[in-house]
Amino acid sequence: MTNTPTSINGSSTFISIVSIAAAGLAFIITGSFLSGMIDLQPIQKQFFPVILPILICAVGMILGLTAYRLSKRKIAITGIILNAVVLFIPISYLVM
């Protein structure tokens, strides 16, 4: 058994789920842009589909790290890894 109170474990689980949801949202935005569902011609409007997922993944990784510090659970590690993987999709688009 762990020595941490159940309220901290519940909080870290919620934060981890929000972190995973952030990765999912960033993946949906990036995937819809790269598949052509979002077609933006002016270069100024490309902030939304390219830069916004990077910001969302950064926040998701911070939430995952916070949840991992509260209680070392696998769901927090899953949130960190998913955000890191999704973070590389728009970065690789910007590099190419």
Secondary structure, 3 states (H helix, E strand, C coil): CCCCCHHHHHHHHHHHHHHHHHHHHHHHHHHHHHHCCCCCCCHHHHHHHHHHHHHHHHHHHHHHHHHHHHCCCHHHHHHHHHHHHHHHHHHHHHHC
